[in-house]
Amino acid sequence: MRDHRLRNRTPLPLMSDTDDLSEILSHNAVHLCVDMQNMFARDTEWHTPWLERVLPRVVRLVEAAPAQTIFTRFIPARNAEERQGTWRNYYRRWESLTLDRLAPEMVELVPDLARFVPPGRVVDKRVYSPWFQPELAEGLRAREVGTLVVSGGETDVCVLATVLGAVDRGYRIVVARDALCSSSDTTHDAMMALYSQRYGHQVDLRDTAEIVEAWPRRS
């Protein structure tokens, strides 16, 4: 039987859209753009239909602060036998997306974003979370970053791993809610509810236009 106390919990307090976004972004904000790559944009088994729709908004975010943008790229295994544990079974299922089968350009950023590198930087990762890559945490620490703006895909996989890792590290997080994409409407919506209802002290959901308007202009 389900414990009745679970039904009576007081929800966590939420951040408000009236919070001063300019102040939030003034804390050495960096835009972390997650896995906007050709293999998710083109006709592969990992095609993410929303990517094309949200891409113009991601571009707007990058244009606001290209030098403060870090792009992550998910790099698949060369083949299933290269990996261990459940990742081996994962790549047996997705063999068409291993590097042995995938055209080299498919792991690259989509062209509309690749043109921003440099000054934007790229961090490659082999798993959902980018936080296992020392250069990411070390680079943010060196720049004394306090706020992360997150966009990209997928909302319920790599974006989720990115956001939760940032929460654990104490960053203030602004999720660009209209600049995320997923292959599942249901779990995308569930993640939006999760971010707002369960991480109210750490995660703020805002639209791209709000973020761009509030982003500090650097001379």
C-alpha positions in Angstrom: 0.0 0.0 0.0 1.3 3.5 -0.9 2.2 5.6 2.1 -0.5 8.3 2.5 2.2 10.7 3.7 3.5 11.0 0.1 0.2 12.5 -0.9 0.4 15.2 1.7 3.9 16.6 1.0 4.3 20.3 0.6 5.6 21.1 -2.9 9.1 22.6 -3.1 9.0 26.4 -3.7 9.4 27.4 -7.3 11.5 30.2 -8.9 9.3 33.0 -10.2 9.3 34.5 -13.7 9.6 37.8 -11.9 13.1 36.9 -10.6 15.6 39.4 -12.0 17.0 37.5 -15.0 19.6 40.1 -15.7 20.9 39.7 -12.2 21.0 35.9 -12.6 22.9 36.1 -15.9 25.3 38.7 -14.5 27.1 35.9 -12.5 29.5 35.1 -15.3 26.9 33.1 -17.3 27.9 30.5 -19.9 25.5 29.0 -22.4 25.9 25.2 -22.5 24.4 23.9 -25.7 23.8 20.1 -25.6 24.4 17.8 -28.5 23.0 19.7 -31.5 24.6 17.4 -34.0 24.0 16.1 -37.5 23.2 12.6 -36.3 20.1 14.0 -34.5 19.1 16.4 -37.2 19.4 14.0 -40.2 17.7 10.8 -41.2 19.2 8.3 -38.7 17.7 6.1 -36.0 18.4 8.9 -33.6 16.6 11.6 -35.6 15.0 14.2 -33.3 12.1 15.7 -35.2 11.9 18.9 -33.0 15.6 19.8 -33.6 14.9 21.7 -36.8 12.1 23.6 -35.1 14.1 24.8 -32.1 17.3 25.4 -33.9 16.6 29.1 -34.7 16.1 29.8 -31.0 19.3 28.0 -30.1 21.1 30.1 -32.8 19.6 33.3 -31.1 21.1 32.2 -27.8 24.5 31.6 -29.3 24.5 34.9 -31.2 23.8 36.7 -27.9 27.1 35.4 -26.4 29.2 33.3 -28.8 32.4 33.5 -26.7 30.4 32.4 -23.7 29.0 29.3 -25.4 30.2 25.7 -24.9 28.8 23.0 -27.3 28.8 19.4 -26.1 28.9 16.5 -28.6 27.9 13.0 -27.9 30.5 10.7 -29.4 29.3 7.1 -29.9 31.4 4.0 -29.4 33.4 2.7 -32.4 31.5 -0.6 -31.9 29.6 -2.4 -29.2 32.6 -4.5 -28.1 34.5 -1.3 -27.2 32.2 -0.7 -24.3 31.3 -2.5 -21.1 28.2 -3.4 -19.2 24.9 -2.1 -20.4 26.6 0.2 -22.9 27.7 -2.9 -24.8 24.0 -4.0 -25.2 23.1 -0.4 -26.0 25.4 -0.2 -29.0 24.4 -3.7 -30.1 20.9 -2.2 -30.4 22.1 1.0 -32.0 24.8 -0.5 -34.2 23.9 1.9 -37.1 25.0 4.8 -34.8 28.5 3.4 -33.9 31.5 5.1 -35.4 32.3 2.1 -37.5 28.9 2.6 -39.3 28.3 6.3 -39.0 29.6 8.8 -41.6 32.3 11.0 -39.9 30.3 14.3 -40.4 27.4 13.0 -38.5 29.0 13.6 -35.1 29.7 17.2 -36.0 27.6 20.1 -34.9 24.8 21.2 -37.3 26.2 23.8 -39.7 24.1 26.7 -38.3 26.0 26.2 -35.0 29.4 24.9 -36.2 30.1 28.4 -37.6 30.3 29.8 -34.1 33.4 27.6 -33.3 35.6 29.5 -32.5 34.9 31.6 -30.4 32.6 29.0 -29.0 34.2 25.8 -27.6 33.4 22.2 -28.0 33.5 19.5 -25.3 33.2 15.9 -26.4 31.7 13.2 -24.2 31.1 9.4 -24.4 28.1 9.2 -22.1 25.0 11.3 -21.5 26.6 13.6 -18.9 29.3 16.1 -19.9 30.5 16.3 -16.3 32.9 13.3 -16.6 35.0 15.5 -18.9 37.5 17.4 -16.6 38.0 20.2 -19.1 34.3 21.3 -18.7 34.4 21.7 -14.9 37.9 23.1 -14.9 37.1 25.6 -17.6 34.0 26.8 -15.8 35.8 27.1 -12.5 38.7 29.1 -14.1 36.1 31.5 -15.5 34.4 31.7 -12.1 31.1 30.9 -13.8 28.0 31.0 -11.6 25.1 30.6 -14.0 24.6 28.1 -16.8 22.0 28.6 -19.6 21.1 25.2 -21.0 19.6 24.4 -24.5 19.7 21.5 -26.9 18.7 17.9 -26.8 17.4 15.6 -25.8 15.4 17.1 -22.9 14.9 13.8 -21.2 18.4 12.3 -21.8 21.5 14.3 -22.2 19.9 17.6 -21.2 18.6 16.0 -18.0 22.1 14.6 -17.2 23.6 18.0 -17.9 21.1 19.8 -15.7 21.4 17.4 -12.8 25.2 17.4 -12.9 25.1 21.2 -12.8 22.7 21.2 -9.8 25.1 18.9 -7.9 27.9 21.4 -8.6 25.9 24.3 -7.3 25.3 26.3 -10.5 22.3 28.5 -11.0 20.6 27.1 -14.1 18.5 28.8 -16.6 16.8 26.2 -18.9 15.7 27.7 -22.2 12.4 25.9 -22.3 11.6 26.7 -25.9 15.1 25.8 -27.1 15.0 22.2 -26.1 14.1 19.2 -28.3 13.2 15.5 -27.7 11.9 12.6 -29.7 9.2 12.1 -27.0 6.5 14.7 -26.2 5.5 12.8 -23.1 8.9 12.7 -21.4 9.8 16.2 -22.6 6.7 17.5 -20.8 7.5 15.4 -17.7 11.0 16.9 -17.6 9.6 20.4 -17.8 7.5 19.6 -14.8 10.4 18.0 -13.0 12.7 21.0 -13.5 10.2 23.5 -12.3 8.4 21.5 -9.5 11.3 19.6 -7.9 14.4 21.8 -8.5 12.9 25.2 -7.7 15.9 26.6 -5.9 18.3 25.7 -8.6 16.5 25.7 -12.0 14.7 28.5 -13.7 12.7 28.0 -16.9 12.7 30.9 -19.3 12.0 31.6 -23.0 14.8 32.4 -25.4 13.6 35.9 -26.0 13.7 36.7 -22.3 17.3 35.3 -22.0 18.6 37.1 -25.0 17.1 40.4 -23.8 18.6 40.0 -20.3 22.0 38.7 -21.4 24.7 41.2 -20.2 26.2 43.0 -23.2 30.0 42.9 -23.2 32.0 45.7 -24.8 
